[in-house]
Amino acid sequence: QSNPQFPLSYTGITRTTLTDRGLPAQFAFLLASDADIPGHYADKLDSTALFEDLPMLMVHPAHPLAGKKTVTLQDLQNETLFLPMRDYSLYDNLVTLFDACQIPFPVGNSYSMLMAQQMVTNQLGVGFTSAHTVRTGTQPLRYIPIETPCGGWTCRLYWRKRHNFTQDELLFKDFVESYYRSDPCIKFK
């Protein structure tokens, strides 16, 4: 949604950047999962939990798995898998999931989300994403929940401790919390 009261800036930031430099000074907030925040930097931040996210499989609508309500990692044993890039928490969450299922984690084939979506669209294999990311998907793909013994992960809105919020920042914070609480598709923490 747009808010004509103040401008918003958005950028993607990697864990490497957070680890090396922290949250850039020009940004007041960070929307991320707990796994995105380096341990040594977490003590410098406050947060509010927004929603629980879950792993999803991306498949072409003509793929044999497209009709399933859920999939297991065992269902993927003969598939070409497109993994997220290593610097994102979804990659780490998948490593944990494969380990919990006692399935060796596949190596290689790590791509950006857009590249993975394109390759799945071209029926070259299947990819991974999260339930929250699916909500913003623009590709004509089928997204299937992955059964997991690990559960999901918490996504939060973070800000620096002892930050003196401007009026615009308070409006934004209230808007984000209200948005996630009011969406019936999102499980609010």
N, C-alpha and C positions, 0 to 999 in steps of 0.2 A: 504494500500500500504506500501511497505517497503522502508526505506530510509537508505542506507548504510553509510550515512555521520555521523550518531550519533545513540546511543541506546535509546530506549523508554522504560519507565516503566509505567505500568498501574495497578491500583487497584480500587476496588469498595470502596466507602466511604459512610457511612450513615450520615444522618442529625445529629444524636446524636453525632457522632464524630466531625462534623463541629461545632456544638453548644458548645461542651465541650472543644475542643482543636484547632479548626480552621483547615485550610489546613496544613497537615503535611509538615514540612520544606523541605523534600526531593523532593517535587513536586512543579513545577513552575506553573502548570495550573490545572484548574478544569473545566470539561464539565458538566454543570448542568442546570436545569431550575431555574427560579426565585424563585419558591416555595422551592427549596432545600437549599437556602441560608438563614440562620437565620438572622433576622433583625439586631441584634447587630453586626453581622460579615460583613454584606453587605457593611458597610461604609469603611471597610478595603480593599475592592476589586474594581478593574476596570474590565470592560468586553466589549465584542463585541457580538452583537446578531448574531446567526448563522441560526436558523430556527424556524418555528412554528411547534409544535407537537400537535397531536390530539388523543383522546381516541379511541381505537379499541377493538372489541370483538374477542376472539379466540374461534373457534368452530371446531369440527371434521368435515371433509368433508361430512360425512353422516348425519350430524345434520340437522333437518328441517330448521334452519335459514341459513344454508350454502349458499343457492342460493340467498339470499337477497343482494341488493346493499348497503343498510344501515339498521341499526336497531335503535330502540328507547329503552329507559329503560323500557317502558311499555311492549315491546316484551319479556322481560326477567322475567316477574313476576312469571312464573311457572318453572323457571330454577334453577338448583343448581349452585351457583355462587362461583368461586374461586377468591378471592380478593388478590391484592398485599399486601405485608407486610406493617405494619403501619409506618415504618421509611422511607418510600420512597414517593416522591412527587406524584406519580401516585395515591396512596391511597387518599391523600388530594384532588387531582383534582377530583377523583370520588366522594368523600364526597360532594364537591361543586356542582358537576353535579346532584347527587341524590337530593340534597337540592333544586336546581333551578327547578328541575322537580317535586318537592313536593312529592317525593317518599322516604319513610323511608330507611335509609341506612342499608343494611344487616350487621349483626354482625357475627363474627366467620369466619371460612374458609379463613384465611389469610396465604398465602404460598409464597415461593420464586418463581421467574419466571419459573425456570426449573421444579419445582414440579407442578406448575399449568399447564404448557405445557404438562407434562407427564399425568396428570389426564384428561386433555381435549383429549389427544391422546387416552387414554383408555375409552373415551366416558362416563366419570363420571360426566360431567357438562361442563360449559363454563367459560372462564376466561377473564381477561382484560389485555391489554397491550397498547402501544402507537404506532403511525404510524412509528416513527423512529425506534423503537425496532423491528417492523415487518421486516424492511429492513435487519436485521441481523438474522432473524429467520431460524432455521434449521429443525424444525419439519414440517411434512406434514399436516399442519392445514390450515384452512380458516380464514382469518382476514377480519373483516367487520367494516367499520367506524360506530361510534355511533353518531347519531344526537344529537347535544348539543346546548342549548341556551347560553352556557357560552363561546363558542369559544375554541380555543386551548391555549397553553402556550408557552412562549418563552424559547428556550434553548440557552445558551450562553457559550462562552469560557471566564473563569474568571482567573485573576491573581492578586497578591498583588499590592496595590497602591505603586507607586514610586519604583517598581521593576526594577533593572538594568538588562535587558535581555542580556544573552550571545548570541553569533552568532547562536549557535544551537537552542536556544529558539526562536529567531526571525525567523529562517527557519521553525521551527515547527508551530509557530503562523501563518505565511504566508501560509504554506501548508494547515492547517485546514481551514482557511478562504477561500482559493481557492477551496478546496475540496467541501465545502458546497455550494459555489456560482456556481460551475460548474455542480452540479448534478441536472438534470432536474426534478427529483422526489422530490426535496426539495424546499420548499418555503423559500427563503432567506429574512431575515428582512432587 
